[in-house]
């Protein structure tokens, strides 16, 4: 009988976790990543203690919520160099990261902060995004300006994510188009 109770608790815990993730997704969509955790717990029908038992921090909750999206994003990033020209691969990556980082209001800032915080539950995923960006920038050398860095590309991408969440996706796409034109290597004109 003890085994049956243990299974039931695991099933209850699993259901609570899923309800928390669903409530967090709804809360983050409505109020951004700074949504009230107490409200998320209440919407999931659990106590705040249950939320913290599953997700010890806001970053842990966000990391669990974003896991499938990160996996898809990384799969795309890993596939780009073989399927696209270097500049098209970089452009596709920038658009995908900007769209990803705008999934919830404030997420772009949240991800930037996690990249600089090795203790964050999101740090490893953010570091992987940075490594993919660096690899794509390196592959595009010669097509983009020699002084363009992965940090430059991430800054533009985060600006586009902010624009997407605050203004519109079309304005974010326009910003990325302008930035991509600016990233291209400028060939000096031959002397007269």
C-alpha positions in Angstrom: 0.0 0.0 0.0 2.9 2.4 0.7 3.9 2.1 -3.0 0.4 3.1 -4.1 0.5 6.3 -2.0 4.0 7.2 -3.3 2.8 6.8 -6.9 -0.3 9.0 -6.2 1.9 11.7 -4.7 4.2 11.7 -7.7 1.1 11.9 -10.0 -0.3 14.8 -7.8 3.1 16.5 -7.9 3.2 16.1 -11.7 -0.3 17.5 -12.1 0.6 20.4 -9.8 3.7 21.1 -11.8 1.8 21.1 -15.0 -0.9 23.4 -13.6 1.8 25.8 -12.4 3.4 25.9 -15.8 0.1 26.6 -17.5 -0.7 29.3 -15.0 2.8 30.8 -15.3 2.5 30.8 -19.1 -0.8 32.7 -18.8 0.5 35.0 -16.1 3.7 35.8 -18.1 1.7 36.4 -21.3 -0.6 38.8 -19.4 1.8 40.5 -17.0 5.3 39.8 -18.3 8.0 37.8 -16.5 7.6 39.9 -13.4 4.0 38.5 -12.9 3.1 37.8 -9.3 4.2 34.3 -8.3 1.5 34.3 -5.6 -1.1 34.9 -8.3 0.4 32.2 -10.4 0.1 29.7 -7.5 -3.4 30.8 -6.8 -4.4 30.4 -10.5 -2.9 26.9 -10.4 -4.9 26.0 -7.3 -1.8 25.4 -5.1 0.0 27.2 -2.3 3.0 29.5 -2.9 4.9 26.8 -0.9 4.0 24.3 -3.6 5.2 26.6 -6.3 8.5 27.1 -4.6 8.8 23.3 -3.9 8.7 22.8 -7.7 10.4 26.0 -8.8 12.7 27.5 -6.1 13.0 30.9 -8.0 11.4 32.9 -10.7 14.3 31.9 -13.0 13.7 28.2 -12.3 10.0 28.7 -13.3 11.0 30.6 -16.4 13.6 28.0 -17.3 11.1 25.2 -17.0 8.5 27.1 -19.0 11.0 28.0 -21.8 12.7 24.5 -22.0 10.8 23.3 -25.1 11.2 26.7 -26.8 14.9 26.7 -26.1 15.3 23.2 -27.4 13.6 24.2 -30.7 15.7 27.4 -30.9 19.0 25.5 -30.3 18.0 22.9 -32.9 17.5 25.7 -35.4 20.8 27.4 -34.5 22.7 24.1 -34.8 21.2 23.4 -38.3 21.6 26.8 -39.8 25.3 26.7 -40.9 24.8 23.8 -43.2 21.5 24.9 -44.7 21.9 28.6 -45.4 24.5 31.1 -46.7 26.4 32.6 -43.8 24.6 35.9 -43.8 21.2 34.2 -44.2 21.9 31.9 -41.4 22.8 34.8 -39.1 19.7 36.8 -40.2 17.5 33.7 -39.6 19.0 33.2 -36.1 18.6 36.9 -35.2 15.0 36.9 -36.2 14.3 33.6 -34.3 16.1 34.9 -31.1 14.2 38.2 -31.2 10.9 36.4 -31.6 11.8 34.0 -28.8 12.9 36.8 -26.4 9.7 38.7 -27.0 7.4 35.8 -26.0 6.8 37.5 -22.7 7.1 41.2 -21.8 10.5 41.7 -20.1 11.9 38.3 -21.2 14.7 39.9 -23.3 16.0 41.8 -20.2 15.5 38.7 -18.1 17.7 36.6 -20.5 20.4 39.2 -20.8 20.6 39.3 -17.0 20.8 35.5 -16.8 23.7 35.4 -19.3 25.7 37.5 -16.8 24.6 35.5 -13.7 26.2 32.0 -13.6 23.9 31.1 -10.6 20.8 31.7 -12.7 18.8 28.6 -13.8 18.7 30.3 -17.3 22.5 30.9 -17.5 23.4 27.7 -19.4 20.7 28.3 -22.0 21.7 31.9 -22.5 25.3 31.0 -22.8 24.4 28.5 -25.4 22.5 31.2 -27.3 25.6 33.3 -27.1 27.8 30.5 -28.4 25.6 29.8 -31.3 25.5 33.5 -32.1 29.3 33.7 -31.9 29.6 30.7 -34.3 27.2 32.2 -36.8 29.1 35.6 -36.6 32.4 33.8 -37.2 30.9 31.9 -40.1 29.7 35.2 -41.6 33.2 36.8 -41.4 33.9 38.5 -44.7 30.2 39.0 -45.3 29.8 41.2 -42.2 32.1 43.9 -41.1 35.4 42.8 -39.5 34.7 44.6 -36.3 31.2 43.1 -35.7 31.1 41.0 -32.6 28.6 38.4 -31.3 27.9 40.9 -28.5 26.9 43.5 -31.2 24.6 41.0 -32.8 23.0 40.1 -29.5 22.5 43.7 -28.6 20.7 44.4 -31.9 18.7 41.2 -31.4 17.6 42.2 -27.9 16.7 45.7 -29.2 14.5 44.0 -31.8 12.9 41.8 -29.1 12.2 44.8 -27.0 10.7 46.6 -30.1 8.6 43.5 -30.8 7.1 43.4 -27.3 6.7 47.2 -26.9 5.8 48.4 -30.4 5.1 45.7 -33.1 6.6 42.7 -34.8 6.7 44.6 -38.1 8.7 47.4 -36.5 11.1 44.8 -35.0 11.5 43.2 -38.4 12.3 46.6 -39.9 14.9 47.2 -37.2 16.5 43.8 -37.9 16.5 44.6 -41.7 18.3 47.9 -41.1 20.7 46.3 -38.7 21.5 43.5 -41.1 22.3 46.0 -43.8 24.5 47.8 -41.4 26.3 44.6 -40.4 27.4 43.8 -43.9 31.0 44.4 -44.8 31.5 47.6 -46.7 33.7 47.2 -49.7 35.8 50.2 -50.2 35.4 52.0 -53.5 38.4 51.7 -55.8 40.6 54.9 -56.1 39.9 57.1 -59.0 
